[in-house]
Amino acid sequence: MTALPPLREVIARHGLMASKALGQNFLLDGQLLARIAAVPGDLAGAEVFEVGPGPGGLTRALLQAGARVTAVERDDRCLPALAELGTAFPGRLRVIAEDALALDTAMLFEGRPHIVANLPYNVGTSLFVRWLSVPWQPWWQSLTLMFQKEVADRIVATPASDAYGRLSVLAQWRTSARLAMTVHRSAFTPPPKIMSAVVHLAPLAPPDGTDFAVLERVTAAAFGQRRKMLRQSLKSVAGALDVLAALSIDPTRRAETVSVDEFVAIARALSAH
């Protein structure tokens, strides 16, 4: 294993301070970072895509696990620290100084990479939904992502729970999602005000006959007025009330009681029209 200086030393030497505007919180615990890098399974020789590596804490754990890493970092201040990692692991780290939201990331890879990232809080959900919305099977092999704990809870939530919502349906429609670990706020520099958690998602078999945009529209309408009955919350979605009747879904139910399979059935019927 390549010997590397402590992350705190790297941060101090390069004068790096986490940027609130960029949603940065640096994770410095090497053992914890190694645990996160182990969540996808054996990464020896595997391609990994990382967003927002910052000073490279998770990046070094991924490299030490044997991965070939492509990291996208929009904060130019972090590039010298990442360049040092590239020198320590010759030919195994590619750094792209861009905004991940502006990249066609699928074009960066010939194979199907694992995506592993401590996502910046301000873009995490947008990137996640984008990765779910691609044609299926996806260009990525698995997702191992750190979010605010409340977002992670929504991703893995089950019907009738307070956290169940749009993200739950969009994630569980196409993937097997699990909460891999909780990360205490004190593990970060600076400590955020909230807890974090790592979720792991593996793609399921391609769903038949359902358009992602339709499912997104249905869930946005249903959970946008989650305390209202479906006959009211879905009134703005053309044809939805007729579909409820055809599927024998009681229109007096609320969105939080509707299963992922039922939402998919609604979207599939609307997609057919």
One Martini backbone bead per residue (centre of mass of N, CA, C, O) as a GRO file, in nm:
protein
  273
    1MET     BB    1   0.096   0.037   0.023
    2THR     BB    2   0.079   0.361  -0.018
    3ALA     BB    3   0.245   0.619   0.120
    4LEU     BB    4   0.078   0.882   0.302
    5PRO     BB    5  -0.015   1.167   0.399
    6PRO     BB    6  -0.198   1.327   0.594
    7LEU     BB    7  -0.478   1.504   0.530
    8ARG     BB    8  -0.423   1.746   0.713
    9GLU     BB    9  -0.154   1.813   0.579
   10VAL     BB   10  -0.260   1.864   0.295
   11ILE     BB   11  -0.458   2.091   0.366
   12ALA     BB   12  -0.248   2.281   0.496
   13ARG     BB   13  -0.042   2.302   0.257
   14HIS     BB   14  -0.289   2.407   0.051
   15GLY     BB   15  -0.508   2.584   0.196
   16LEU     BB   16  -0.773   2.420   0.271
   17MET     BB   17  -1.116   2.516   0.257
   18ALA     BB   18  -1.426   2.463   0.303
   19SER     BB   19  -1.699   2.516   0.084
   20LYS     BB   20  -2.017   2.622   0.115
   21ALA     BB   21  -2.095   2.686  -0.185
   22LEU     BB   22  -1.996   2.370  -0.262
   23GLY     BB   23  -2.073   2.163  -0.029
   24GLN     BB   24  -1.831   2.121   0.172
   25ASN     BB   25  -1.700   1.815   0.343
   26PHE     BB   26  -1.439   1.678   0.504
   27LEU     BB   27  -1.300   1.348   0.501
   28LEU     BB   28  -1.037   1.197   0.730
   29ASP     BB   29  -1.103   0.902   0.798
   30GLY     BB   30  -0.942   0.628   0.689
   31GLN     BB   31  -1.120   0.392   0.788
   32LEU     BB   32  -1.388   0.503   0.680
   33LEU     BB   33  -1.303   0.529   0.384
   34ALA     BB   34  -1.245   0.226   0.347
   35ARG     BB   35  -1.537   0.135   0.401
   36ILE     BB   36  -1.664   0.282   0.162
   37ALA     BB   37  -1.481   0.147  -0.061
   38ALA     BB   38  -1.608  -0.150   0.018
   39VAL     BB   39  -1.913  -0.152  -0.060
   40PRO     BB   40  -1.902  -0.252  -0.375
   41GLY     BB   41  -1.642  -0.417  -0.339
   42ASP     BB   42  -1.423  -0.534  -0.548
   43LEU     BB   43  -1.175  -0.291  -0.701
   44ALA     BB   44  -0.978  -0.449  -0.856
   45GLY     BB   45  -0.944  -0.287  -1.165
   46ALA     BB   46  -1.166  -0.088  -1.137
   47GLU     BB   47  -1.399   0.142  -1.228
   48VAL     BB   48  -1.420   0.487  -1.105
   49PHE     BB   49  -1.659   0.737  -1.008
   50GLU     BB   50  -1.594   1.075  -0.894
   51VAL     BB   51  -1.750   1.333  -0.697
   52GLY     BB   52  -1.598   1.561  -0.520
   53PRO     BB   53  -1.293   1.501  -0.379
   54GLY     BB   54  -1.116   1.727  -0.317
   55PRO     BB   55  -0.831   1.629  -0.139
   56GLY     BB   56  -0.869   1.287  -0.154
   57GLY     BB   57  -0.975   1.077   0.055
   58LEU     BB   58  -1.147   0.874  -0.113
   59THR     BB   59  -0.951   0.840  -0.344
   60ARG     BB   60  -0.728   0.690  -0.186
   61ALA     BB   61  -0.906   0.451  -0.101
   62LEU     BB   62  -0.965   0.355  -0.391
   63LEU     BB   63  -0.670   0.316  -0.478
   64GLN     BB   64  -0.598   0.116  -0.242
   65ALA     BB   65  -0.827  -0.088  -0.365
   66GLY     BB   66  -0.744  -0.080  -0.699
   67ALA     BB   67  -0.852   0.151  -0.851
   68ARG     BB   68  -0.979   0.334  -1.130
   69VAL     BB   69  -0.989   0.690  -1.135
   70THR     BB   70  -1.254   0.926  -1.194
   71ALA     BB   71  -1.235   1.278  -1.128
   72VAL     BB   72  -1.461   1.546  -1.041
   73GLU     BB   73  -1.340   1.895  -1.015
   74ARG     BB   74  -1.428   2.245  -0.964
   75ASP     BB   75  -1.197   2.295  -0.751
   76ASP     BB   76  -0.889   2.427  -0.808
   77ARG     BB   77  -0.756   2.402  -0.520
   78CYS     BB   78  -0.750   2.067  -0.536
   79LEU     BB   79  -0.555   1.979  -0.771
   80PRO     BB   80  -0.272   1.946  -0.637
   81ALA     BB   81  -0.354   1.714  -0.445
   82LEU     BB   82  -0.444   1.522  -0.675
   83ALA     BB   83  -0.172   1.515  -0.824
   84GLU     BB   84  -0.022   1.362  -0.599
   85LEU     BB   85  -0.189   1.105  -0.632
   86GLY     BB   86  -0.112   1.050  -0.926
   87THR     BB   87   0.189   1.003  -0.855
   88ALA     BB   88   0.139   0.763  -0.648
   89PHE     BB   89  -0.073   0.651  -0.894
   90PRO     BB   90   0.016   0.552  -1.176
   91GLY     BB   91  -0.245   0.555  -1.415
   92ARG     BB   92  -0.515   0.574  -1.187
   93LEU     BB   93  -0.564   0.899  -1.229
   94ARG     BB   94  -0.841   1.105  -1.331
   95VAL     BB   95  -0.872   1.458  -1.378
   96ILE     BB   96  -1.166   1.674  -1.390
   97ALA     BB   97  -1.211   2.027  -1.445
   98GLU     BB   98  -1.543   2.022  -1.359
   99ASP     BB   99  -1.886   2.014  -1.391
  100ALA     BB  100  -2.089   1.748  -1.346
  101LEU     BB  101  -2.357   1.880  -1.464
  102ALA     BB  102  -2.196   1.938  -1.760
  103LEU     BB  103  -2.154   1.634  -1.808
  104ASP     BB  104  -2.095   1.345  -2.016
  105THR     BB  105  -2.016   1.078  -1.834
  106ALA     BB  106  -2.057   0.822  -2.014
  107MET     BB  107  -1.817   0.911  -2.222
  108LEU     BB  108  -1.567   0.835  -2.019
  109PHE     BB  109  -1.652   0.526  -2.075
  110GLU     BB  110  -1.626   0.187  -2.177
  111GLY     BB  111  -1.738   0.088  -1.932
  112ARG     BB  112  -1.874   0.003  -1.602
  113PRO     BB  113  -1.885   0.197  -1.345
  114HIS     BB  114  -1.837   0.292  -1.034
  115ILE     BB  115  -2.012   0.498  -0.808
  116VAL     BB  116  -1.816   0.709  -0.582
  117ALA     BB  117  -1.951   0.944  -0.331
  118ASN     BB  118  -1.916   1.260  -0.169
  119LEU     BB  119  -2.161   1.455  -0.206
  120PRO     BB  120  -2.251   1.749  -0.268
  121TYR     BB  121  -2.521   1.889  -0.124
  122ASN     BB  122  -2.611   2.091  -0.373
  123VAL     BB  123  -2.606   1.821  -0.605
  124GLY     BB  124  -2.687   1.529  -0.525
  125THR     BB  125  -2.985   1.488  -0.620
  126SER     BB  126  -2.950   1.565  -0.917
  127LEU     BB  127  -2.747   1.342  -0.986
  128PHE     BB  128  -2.911   1.099  -0.899
  129VAL     BB  129  -3.150   1.135  -1.093
  130ARG     BB  130  -2.980   1.125  -1.349
  131TRP     BB  131  -2.872   0.826  -1.303
  132LEU     BB  132  -3.174   0.707  -1.312
  133SER     BB  133  -3.270   0.832  -1.613
  134VAL     BB  134  -3.134   0.642  -1.778
  135PRO     BB  135  -3.092   0.410  -1.979
  136TRP     BB  136  -3.177   0.065  -1.967
  137GLN     BB  137  -2.910  -0.014  -1.876
  138PRO     BB  138  -2.669   0.135  -1.722
  139TRP     BB  139  -2.343   0.282  -1.733
  140TRP     BB  140  -2.350   0.179  -1.446
  141GLN     BB  141  -2.294  -0.060  -1.177
  142SER     BB  142  -2.288   0.139  -0.920
  143LEU     BB  143  -2.399   0.299  -0.608
  144THR     BB  144  -2.196   0.507  -0.379
  145LEU     BB  145  -2.356   0.732  -0.149
  146MET     BB  146  -2.338   1.048   0.005
  147PHE     BB  147  -2.570   1.185   0.239
  148GLN     BB  148  -2.797   1.307   0.388
  149LYS     BB  149  -2.981   1.127   0.601
  150GLU     BB  150  -3.264   1.215   0.496
  151VAL     BB  151  -3.211   1.128   0.203
  152ALA     BB  152  -3.137   0.834   0.251
  153ASP     BB  153  -3.408   0.760   0.383
  154ARG     BB  154  -3.580   0.817   0.127
  155ILE     BB  155  -3.453   0.606  -0.064
  156VAL     BB  156  -3.526   0.345   0.150
  157ALA     BB  157  -3.814   0.378   0.187
  158THR     BB  158  -4.132   0.284   0.296
  159PRO     BB  159  -4.441   0.252   0.301
  160ALA     BB  160  -4.592   0.460   0.554
  161SER     BB  161  -4.357   0.643   0.584
  162ASP     BB  162  -4.227   0.956   0.632
  163ALA     BB  163  -3.989   0.919   0.402
  164TYR     BB  164  -4.177   0.853   0.187
  165GLY     BB  165  -4.122   0.910  -0.174
  166ARG     BB  166  -4.003   1.004  -0.468
  167LEU     BB  167  -3.715   0.882  -0.424
  168SER     BB  168  -3.806   0.599  -0.354
  169VAL     BB  169  -3.936   0.530  -0.627
  170LEU     BB  170  -3.706   0.600  -0.826
  171ALA     BB  171  -3.502   0.401  -0.695
  172GLN     BB  172  -3.681   0.122  -0.657
  173TRP     BB  173  -3.759   0.070  -0.952
  174ARG     BB  174  -3.430   0.024  -1.054
  175THR     BB  175  -3.331  -0.060  -0.757
  176SER     BB  176  -3.123  -0.179  -0.502
  177ALA     BB  177  -3.167  -0.041  -0.177
  178ARG     BB  178  -2.921   0.061   0.079
  179LEU     BB  179  -2.806   0.105   0.401
  180ALA     BB  180  -2.467   0.103   0.486
  181MET     BB  181  -2.417   0.386   0.655
  182THR     BB  182  -2.340   0.591   0.926
  183VAL     BB  183  -2.235   0.944   0.962
  184HIS     BB  184  -2.091   1.144   1.165
  185ARG     BB  185  -2.040   1.479   1.188
  186SER     BB  186  -1.748   1.455   1.332
  187ALA     BB  187  -1.595   1.337   1.065
  188PHE     BB  188  -1.591   1.630   0.975
  189THR     BB  189  -1.444   1.908   0.771
  190PRO     BB  190  -1.657   2.061   0.873
  191PRO     BB  191  -1.914   2.020   1.073
  192PRO     BB  192  -2.214   1.950   1.020
  193LYS     BB  193  -2.553   1.976   1.127
  194ILE     BB  194  -2.569   1.687   1.004
  195MET     BB  195  -2.620   1.380   0.916
  196SER     BB  196  -2.492   1.091   0.753
  197ALA     BB  197  -2.510   0.866   0.455
  198VAL     BB  198  -2.477   0.545   0.302
  199VAL     BB  199  -2.560   0.434  -0.022
  200HIS     BB  200  -2.665   0.134  -0.202
  201LEU     BB  201  -2.686   0.069  -0.564
  202ALA     BB  202  -2.848  -0.176  -0.773
  203PRO     BB  203  -2.937  -0.282  -1.064
  204LEU     BB  204  -3.207  -0.384  -1.224
  205ALA     BB  205  -3.408  -0.495  -1.424
  206PRO     BB  206  -3.567  -0.392  -1.686
  207PRO     BB  207  -3.828  -0.205  -1.716
  208ASP     BB  208  -4.151  -0.217  -1.851
  209GLY     BB  209  -4.320   0.042  -2.018
  210THR     BB  210  -4.162   0.287  -1.862
  211ASP     BB  211  -4.147   0.626  -1.814
  212PHE     BB  212  -3.958   0.831  -1.633
  213ALA     BB  213  -4.109   1.104  -1.674
  214VAL     BB  214  -4.381   0.996  -1.581
  215LEU     BB  215  -4.305   0.904  -1.298
  216GLU     BB  216  -4.205   1.179  -1.207
  217ARG     BB  217  -4.475   1.328  -1.245
  218VAL     BB  218  -4.649   1.156  -1.058
  219THR     BB  219  -4.477   1.185  -0.794
  220ALA     BB  220  -4.477   1.492  -0.781
  221ALA     BB  221  -4.784   1.519  -0.751
  222ALA     BB  222  -4.841   1.327  -0.513
  223PHE     BB  223  -4.608   1.453  -0.308
  224GLY     BB  224  -4.686   1.757  -0.328
  225GLN     BB  225  -4.979   1.629  -0.195
  226ARG     BB  226  -4.962   1.398   0.042
  227ARG     BB  227  -5.237   1.470   0.217
  228LYS     BB  228  -5.385   1.402  -0.032
  229MET     BB  229  -5.575   1.267  -0.243
  230LEU     BB  230  -5.538   1.130  -0.549
  231ARG     BB  231  -5.781   1.279  -0.686
  232GLN     BB  232  -5.624   1.553  -0.630
  233SER     BB  233  -5.309   1.523  -0.688
  234LEU     BB  234  -5.372   1.386  -0.996
  235LYS     BB  235  -5.545   1.593  -1.164
  236SER     BB  236  -5.294   1.720  -1.339
  237VAL     BB  237  -5.283   1.428  -1.467
  238ALA     BB  238  -5.339   1.304  -1.753
  239GLY     BB  239  -5.542   1.014  -1.696
  240ALA     BB  240  -5.505   0.918  -1.395
  241LEU     BB  241  -5.797   0.856  -1.296
  242ASP     BB  242  -5.852   0.633  -1.503
  243VAL     BB  243  -5.620   0.450  -1.412
  244LEU     BB  244  -5.710   0.397  -1.126
  245ALA     BB  245  -5.967   0.250  -1.211
  246ALA     BB  246  -5.833   0.028  -1.390
  247LEU     BB  247  -5.643  -0.064  -1.124
  248SER     BB  248  -5.799  -0.048  -0.851
  249ILE     BB  249  -5.728   0.239  -0.720
  250ASP     BB  250  -5.791   0.418  -0.458
  251PRO     BB  251  -5.858   0.768  -0.465
  252THR     BB  252  -5.847   0.803  -0.132
  253ARG     BB  253  -5.568   0.773  -0.128
  254ARG     BB  254  -5.235   0.818  -0.038
  255ALA     BB  255  -4.916   0.833  -0.144
  256GLU     BB  256  -4.781   0.683   0.114
  257THR     BB  257  -4.959   0.402   0.033
  258VAL     BB  258  -4.809   0.371  -0.233
  259SER     BB  259  -4.646   0.165  -0.412
  260VAL     BB  260  -4.406   0.115  -0.635
  261ASP     BB  261  -4.569  -0.074  -0.821
  262GLU     BB  262  -4.814   0.116  -0.847
  263PHE     BB  263  -4.668   0.356  -0.972
  264VAL     BB  264  -4.566   0.198  -1.217
  265ALA     BB  265  -4.844   0.121  -1.325
  266ILE     BB  266  -4.939   0.406  -1.375
  267ALA     BB  267  -4.706   0.491  -1.565
  268ARG     BB  268  -4.746   0.266  -1.774
  269ALA     BB  269  -5.033   0.345  -1.861
  270LEU     BB  270  -4.955   0.635  -1.947
  271SER     BB  271  -4.732   0.557  -2.152
  272ALA     BB  272  -4.930   0.404  -2.351
  273HIS     BB  273  -5.069   0.700  -2.424
   0.00000   0.00000   0.00000
